[in-house]
Amino acid sequence: MQIATWNVNSLAVRLPQLLDWLAERAPDIVALQELKLPDDRFPLEALRQAGYDAVWLGQKTYNGVALLVRAPGTLHEVQRHLPGQPDEQARLIAATVHPAGGGEPLRVVGVYVPNGQAPGSDKFAYKLRWLQSLRAWLAPQLQRHARLVLLGDFNITFDDRDVWDPEGLRETIHCTTAERTELQALLALGLHDALRLFDPPPGTFTWWDYRQLAFVKNRGLRIDHILISDALQPLARACQVERALRKRPQPSDHAPVVLTLAAT
């Protein structure tokens, strides 16, 4: 079973690339972020023709998240929005997924964590509050669903290994102690960073700025993560970043991360 996350940075722009990738890779479950379109413009029919069902939470111009499952897999117990948040930003979608290949269901939580803008800003304080609310909501989810995957664009690096210039970017956005503390607090609930289970090589990143040849020079950050529960850790077989999609014309500034689990 393959589970993927990809910040597409506009589904309307990236839909042809997404459809090509789904046909080539055939992942079983996909979390998407930054749809940047309202609910009524979500391309459900195109995805169904590609062999996928979907649930989504859209927002005009900004944000937006979705979960895809390869047919005949199904999605149930859908949760849209992070409970307790005072705004309507489209940043979380969760569902219980019965995969196409059979086996036990998974609880899948897709997130697009706020960017935070800059340490000390109102948006940074909002980001920390949002992460604290996520943790409070996620704890009982893990108690109810031992097989849980939390994945998406977290807009946070775990440590210096996730940063192309650790000293130059120290305590800047995505790399602050406060953000990393919140990310570690999620792991403390009983989650594991899937990519790090496989000792990725230095310079493994998931996001590169469009400017200053950042991708060509591999000046990136690893801010897209797949976190898996204790029950799923023994089933993890591989996890990698699919850099090839970042090389295509008009790419997203993020590359997909793909986890392979043993079927159960």
Secondary structure, 3 states (H helix, E strand, C coil): CEEEEEECCCHHHHHHHHHHHHHHHCCCEEEEECCCCCHHHCCHHHHHHCCEEEEEECCCCCCCEEEEEECCCEEEEEEECCCCCCCCCCCEEEEEEECCCCCCCEEEEEEECCCCCCCCCHHHHHHHHHHHHHHHHHHHHHHHCCCEEEEEECCCCCCHHHECCCCCCCCCCCCCHHHHHHHHHHHCCCEEECHHHHCCCCCCCCEECCCCCCCCCCCEECCEEEEEECCCHHHEEEEEECHHHHHCCCCCCECCEEEEECCC
